[in-house]
Amino acid sequence: MAAPPPPPPPALPSPPAIPILAVKLPKLVPRKRAPQRDGESAPPPPTPALAPPPDLTNHEFCMPSRRILSPADHELFLASPTCTLVQAWIFTLSDSVRDRSVSSIKPSEIHPTIHKILSILSSASEILSRNPPLDTGSRFGNPVFRNFVDDVAAALAPWHTSILGLTSPSQITEISTYLHNAFGNASRIDYGSGHELNFLLWLLALYLSSLLPPSTFPSLVLIVFPAYLELLRAVQSTYYLEPAGSHGVWGLDDYQFLPFLFGASQLRSHPYITPKAIHNALTLEEEGKEYLYLDQIAFVNSIKNVDGLRWHSPMLDDISSARNWSKIESGMRKMFVKEILHKLPVMQHFLFGSLIPAEEGMSREEDFEGKGEGEGQEGEVRVWDDAEGKRHVHASTGWGDCCGIRVPAAVGAEGEMRKGGVGS
């Protein structure tokens, strides 16, 4: 009898089914980008072409006055050739010192008019020494500052005639008004970036009067402007000038803005000084006199009672994390346009004359005669005169206070501490 057949081998387990990934996995959706902040990655504003000085033969000069007295006036200004002129002037000066140190200006390159301007600033320094402050014991502005400004006003005409060689009384009145407003506000005893801009407008008026050829531009930034900064630091420290605006220069500095723009241009392609170098005391000491950005940082450090930028100047500390100076320069150019030219509370104090003219259709201060606080043009703005007789025009939105809340300056706090033997 035949043997039974062997049992069949056990069935092998079937292989696991291969998952169909197209069904199992969720559909890939591109990640949504975070909303871009206004101007965050936009290219920096370009440098407009700077117009040559006009022919001033038979030119009629006039006393500069405020003409931005409403939001509509501001819009007219922003679309005007004058706005382009101011932007061209500031950015052309900044471009002229790109990758240049202060010592790159040779004595043989200094134009005679540069020496004349330095002589005027030296005379202003002598006026400062003749007006020592009163010991009021206060960290707020010292009233002797008003005497200093009055003495500067009395010297304006002689400076422009005997030193600069101007002969037309109306031309002297127009041009000197910008220099007069470059030292601060005598009524409020404060100083801010608007006064700093007036100094650059004074230089612009001299350029438009054919006294400053383009070859002088690097010297204006690296020789004249540092001399102005040195003088104003002495004025600020002597009279405890309050910052013009309770927020300082948008958190950069209590008083100045342009040293950061010009200084970033100087350092744009520097081989070894990086943005983080502003935290290195040795770098500030060794290179500060060559680069405006570093020099301003060193000055800010010297008047603060707290060590470290992260504590007393957090915005400057944040900016130091930028990849390179090119990015910082780009940001400073955007800030000049957006935070100065495009801000009504700043530009309402801008002065227009014949050399830096207003646009047709802009208001005049006499248009607001008889209107007091709480009144304005078609309800758009609030208008009033301060104790010095200057007209203030505030939009109904925003902080509503162009001059800020009174705050004691850091130089005042530091100065009073020194008197008590506490300061560094």
LINLIN-V231763 format. One record per helix or strand of 2 or more residues. SS is the DSSP state (H for helix, E for strand). FROM is the first residue (numbers start at 1). TO is the last residue. Records with the same first field share a line. If there is no record, write none. Layout:
# LINLIN-V231763
SS->FROM-TO  FROM-TO
This chain:
# LINLIN-V231763
H->21-24  71-78  81-96  102-104  107-109  112-129  144-163  169-180  193-208  214-239  258-266  275-279  281-287  292-303  309-312  314-319  325-341  344-347  365-368  377-379  410-419
E->65-66  190-191  242-243  351-352  381-385  391-395
